[in-house]
């Protein structure tokens, strides 16, 4: 196992931010507790687990923290909001900055940026905003489809649509979470993900993890329930495809302005690695993808947490 050298003094006061006010709050608490425990094991004596609420700015100001470890997921924690607060308070933090967090939280705007890059395949989709005719907007797409709220994670609000008769119901389910909805063609292939950790010369692109869910697609239950997904690590793809996927993951990471840590999700269909989205605050629970990917490279959970902590900074 690799032992990562700490760049941050063990006496530094660190706030591990968890919970929050999004639909992913409970997952975030699990991620945060794991990171908090790891930092304790690593010898950080002034680390605190901070459950985020609407008073977080005052809590951080009163706490006089040296660093913030962001284990938040979803709205307010992964969309540039908490990053902006930390920038104002001048508390160096882990993960992506304000701009890249905001962009990558929105699946549509992520696709718009990536579409300007050569050699990043994207699945055909349409963007449906509040008040628009969902049936009319999707006429150019081939069924089956999948509906996605643009600003949600963990597969909340996602529905597979097999025929036009099912579209309206799926759309109404998605807008319970966001006013705007991304609707993509549903393609049968391999679900895979790649982590990108660190910055500059120390940046690491992880092994490719292939997910084989028990359900038809990689939904919430399959993501967070042990035994509901078979994880294949490294993915059972050719050497050429492995190199291609890693190269595209890094290119997407850089194109979106990411830093510190992110996870790029793919759908590989007929030897085409389509980028689905970029997750700027990957899960750190016992069933999460990134810890498994790091372990396959000889980086255990505690050293992964340290590697992410080392990337803490401002003005990202």
FENSULVEN-V768566 format. One record per residue. N is the residue number from 1. RES is the residue in three letters. PSI is psi in whole degrees, -180 to 180 (NA if undefined). Layout:
BEGIN
n=N res=RES psi=PSI
n=N res=RES psi=PSI
END
This chain:
BEGIN
n=1 res=UNK psi=140
n=2 res=UNK psi=141
n=3 res=UNK psi=114
n=4 res=UNK psi=136
n=5 res=UNK psi=129
n=6 res=UNK psi=135
n=7 res=UNK psi=-6
n=8 res=UNK psi=131
n=9 res=UNK psi=139
n=10 res=UNK psi=-15
n=11 res=UNK psi=-3
n=12 res=UNK psi=143
n=13 res=UNK psi=117
n=14 res=UNK psi=130
n=15 res=UNK psi=120
n=16 res=UNK psi=112
n=17 res=UNK psi=124
n=18 res=UNK psi=167
n=19 res=UNK psi=-109
n=20 res=UNK psi=-166
n=21 res=UNK psi=21
n=22 res=UNK psi=175
n=23 res=UNK psi=-12
n=24 res=UNK psi=18
n=25 res=UNK psi=-42
n=26 res=UNK psi=-37
n=27 res=UNK psi=-42
n=28 res=UNK psi=-39
n=29 res=UNK psi=-38
n=30 res=UNK psi=-43
n=31 res=UNK psi=-47
n=32 res=UNK psi=-42
n=33 res=UNK psi=-39
n=34 res=UNK psi=-44
n=35 res=UNK psi=-40
n=36 res=UNK psi=-49
n=37 res=UNK psi=-39
n=38 res=UNK psi=-45
n=39 res=UNK psi=-37
n=40 res=UNK psi=-46
n=41 res=UNK psi=-32
n=42 res=UNK psi=-7
n=43 res=UNK psi=10
n=44 res=UNK psi=113
n=45 res=UNK psi=-16
n=46 res=UNK psi=42
n=47 res=UNK psi=138
n=48 res=UNK psi=141
n=49 res=UNK psi=112
n=50 res=UNK psi=114
n=51 res=UNK psi=118
n=52 res=UNK psi=134
n=53 res=UNK psi=-167
n=54 res=UNK psi=-10
n=55 res=UNK psi=19
n=56 res=UNK psi=-36
n=57 res=UNK psi=-46
n=58 res=UNK psi=-39
n=59 res=UNK psi=-45
n=60 res=UNK psi=-40
n=61 res=UNK psi=-44
n=62 res=UNK psi=-32
n=63 res=UNK psi=-17
n=64 res=UNK psi=52
n=65 res=UNK psi=147
n=66 res=UNK psi=-33
n=67 res=UNK psi=156
n=68 res=UNK psi=129
n=69 res=UNK psi=112
n=70 res=UNK psi=108
n=71 res=UNK psi=21
n=72 res=UNK psi=151
n=73 res=UNK psi=146
n=74 res=UNK psi=-160
n=75 res=UNK psi=137
n=76 res=UNK psi=-25
n=77 res=UNK psi=-19
n=78 res=UNK psi=9
n=79 res=UNK psi=16
n=80 res=UNK psi=-13
n=81 res=UNK psi=-57
n=82 res=UNK psi=-32
n=83 res=UNK psi=-40
n=84 res=UNK psi=-42
n=85 res=UNK psi=-46
n=86 res=UNK psi=-36
n=87 res=UNK psi=-44
n=88 res=UNK psi=-42
n=89 res=UNK psi=-6
n=90 res=UNK psi=44
n=91 res=UNK psi=111
n=92 res=UNK psi=139
n=93 res=UNK psi=160
n=94 res=UNK psi=162
n=95 res=UNK psi=-164
n=96 res=UNK psi=162
n=97 res=UNK psi=-171
n=98 res=UNK psi=-53
n=99 res=UNK psi=-53
n=100 res=UNK psi=-35
n=101 res=UNK psi=-45
n=102 res=UNK psi=-47
n=103 res=UNK psi=-48
n=104 res=UNK psi=-20
n=105 res=UNK psi=-24
n=106 res=UNK psi=110
n=107 res=UNK psi=-36
n=108 res=UNK psi=-47
n=109 res=UNK psi=-30
n=110 res=UNK psi=-46
n=111 res=UNK psi=-36
n=112 res=UNK psi=-42
n=113 res=UNK psi=-47
n=114 res=UNK psi=-27
n=115 res=UNK psi=-17
n=116 res=UNK psi=-7
n=117 res=UNK psi=134
n=118 res=UNK psi=141
n=119 res=UNK psi=23
n=120 res=UNK psi=100
n=121 res=UNK psi=139
n=122 res=UNK psi=141
n=123 res=UNK psi=140
n=124 res=UNK psi=134
n=125 res=UNK psi=170
n=126 res=UNK psi=154
n=127 res=UNK psi=120
n=128 res=UNK psi=115
n=129 res=UNK psi=163
n=130 res=UNK psi=130
n=131 res=UNK psi=-11
n=132 res=UNK psi=156
n=133 res=UNK psi=107
n=134 res=UNK psi=-35
n=135 res=UNK psi=-45
n=136 res=UNK psi=-43
n=137 res=UNK psi=-28
n=138 res=UNK psi=9
n=139 res=UNK psi=-26
n=140 res=UNK psi=-4
n=141 res=UNK psi=152
n=142 res=UNK psi=132
n=143 res=UNK psi=154
n=144 res=UNK psi=162
n=145 res=UNK psi=169
n=146 res=UNK psi=130
n=147 res=UNK psi=139
n=148 res=UNK psi=125
n=149 res=UNK psi=137
n=150 res=UNK psi=-24
n=151 res=UNK psi=26
n=152 res=UNK psi=157
n=153 res=UNK psi=-176
n=154 res=UNK psi=22
n=155 res=UNK psi=16
n=156 res=UNK psi=134
n=157 res=UNK psi=8
n=158 res=UNK psi=140
n=159 res=UNK psi=136
n=160 res=UNK psi=134
n=161 res=UNK psi=113
n=162 res=UNK psi=-23
n=163 res=UNK psi=163
n=164 res=UNK psi=-28
n=165 res=UNK psi=-24
n=166 res=UNK psi=-7
n=167 res=UNK psi=-48
n=168 res=UNK psi=-44
n=169 res=UNK psi=-43
n=170 res=UNK psi=-40
n=171 res=UNK psi=-44
n=172 res=UNK psi=-34
n=173 res=UNK psi=-41
n=174 res=UNK psi=-39
n=175 res=UNK psi=-1
n=176 res=UNK psi=-24
n=177 res=UNK psi=-43
n=178 res=UNK psi=152
n=179 res=UNK psi=-29
n=180 res=UNK psi=144
n=181 res=UNK psi=137
n=182 res=UNK psi=130
n=183 res=UNK psi=119
n=184 res=UNK psi=157
n=185 res=UNK psi=138
n=186 res=UNK psi=118
n=187 res=UNK psi=139
n=188 res=UNK psi=125
n=189 res=UNK psi=-158
n=190 res=UNK psi=129
n=191 res=UNK psi=130
n=192 res=UNK psi=160
n=193 res=UNK psi=149
n=194 res=UNK psi=132
n=195 res=UNK psi=145
n=196 res=UNK psi=122
n=197 res=UNK psi=136
n=198 res=UNK psi=177
n=199 res=UNK psi=157
n=200 res=UNK psi=-139
n=201 res=UNK psi=-21
n=202 res=UNK psi=3
n=203 res=UNK psi=137
n=204 res=UNK psi=132
n=205 res=UNK psi=121
n=206 res=UNK psi=174
n=207 res=UNK psi=156
n=208 res=UNK psi=126
n=209 res=UNK psi=127
n=210 res=UNK psi=134
n=211 res=UNK psi=127
n=212 res=UNK psi=87
n=213 res=UNK psi=153
n=214 res=UNK psi=-28
n=215 res=UNK psi=177
n=216 res=UNK psi=-32
n=217 res=UNK psi=173
n=218 res=UNK psi=80
n=219 res=UNK psi=-175
n=220 res=UNK psi=-48
n=221 res=UNK psi=-42
n=222 res=UNK psi=-29
n=223 res=UNK psi=-35
n=224 res=UNK psi=10
n=225 res=UNK psi=122
n=226 res=UNK psi=137
n=227 res=UNK psi=-7
n=228 res=UNK psi=-9
n=229 res=UNK psi=136
n=230 res=UNK psi=124
n=231 res=UNK psi=126
n=232 res=UNK psi=116
n=233 res=UNK psi=116
n=234 res=UNK psi=160
n=235 res=UNK psi=147
n=236 res=UNK psi=75
n=237 res=UNK psi=165
n=238 res=UNK psi=162
n=239 res=UNK psi=-40
n=240 res=UNK psi=-43
n=241 res=UNK psi=-38
n=242 res=UNK psi=-48
n=243 res=UNK psi=-39
n=244 res=UNK psi=-46
n=245 res=UNK psi=-44
n=246 res=UNK psi=-40
n=247 res=UNK psi=-43
n=248 res=UNK psi=-39
n=249 res=UNK psi=-46
n=250 res=UNK psi=-39
n=251 res=UNK psi=-41
n=252 res=UNK psi=-43
n=253 res=UNK psi=-48
n=254 res=UNK psi=-38
n=255 res=UNK psi=-35
n=256 res=UNK psi=-1
n=257 res=UNK psi=26
n=258 res=UNK psi=160
n=259 res=UNK psi=159
n=260 res=UNK psi=-70
n=261 res=UNK psi=141
n=262 res=UNK psi=167
n=263 res=UNK psi=128
n=264 res=UNK psi=123
n=265 res=UNK psi=138
n=266 res=UNK psi=159
n=267 res=UNK psi=111
n=268 res=UNK psi=117
n=269 res=UNK psi=120
n=270 res=UNK psi=47
n=271 res=UNK psi=20
n=272 res=UNK psi=118
n=273 res=UNK psi=94
n=274 res=UNK psi=132
n=275 res=UNK psi=127
n=276 res=UNK psi=-50
n=277 res=UNK psi=171
n=278 res=UNK psi=125
n=279 res=UNK psi=111
n=280 res=UNK psi=-5
n=281 res=UNK psi=74
n=282 res=UNK psi=148
n=283 res=UNK psi=146
n=284 res=UNK psi=34
n=285 res=UNK psi=178
n=286 res=UNK psi=-18
n=287 res=UNK psi=6
n=288 res=UNK psi=158
n=289 res=UNK psi=-47
n=290 res=UNK psi=-45
n=291 res=UNK psi=-37
n=292 res=UNK psi=-41
n=293 res=UNK psi=-42
n=294 res=UNK psi=-42
n=295 res=UNK psi=-35
n=296 res=UNK psi=-17
n=297 res=UNK psi=10
n=298 res=UNK psi=18
n=299 res=UNK psi=108
n=300 res=UNK psi=176
n=301 res=UNK psi=-48
n=302 res=UNK psi=-42
n=303 res=UNK psi=-29
n=304 res=UNK psi=-46
n=305 res=UNK psi=-42
n=306 res=UNK psi=-40
n=307 res=UNK psi=-42
n=308 res=UNK psi=-42
n=309 res=UNK psi=-39
n=310 res=UNK psi=-21
n=311 res=UNK psi=1
n=312 res=UNK psi=138
n=313 res=UNK psi=-172
n=314 res=UNK psi=172
n=315 res=UNK psi=47
n=316 res=UNK psi=NA
END
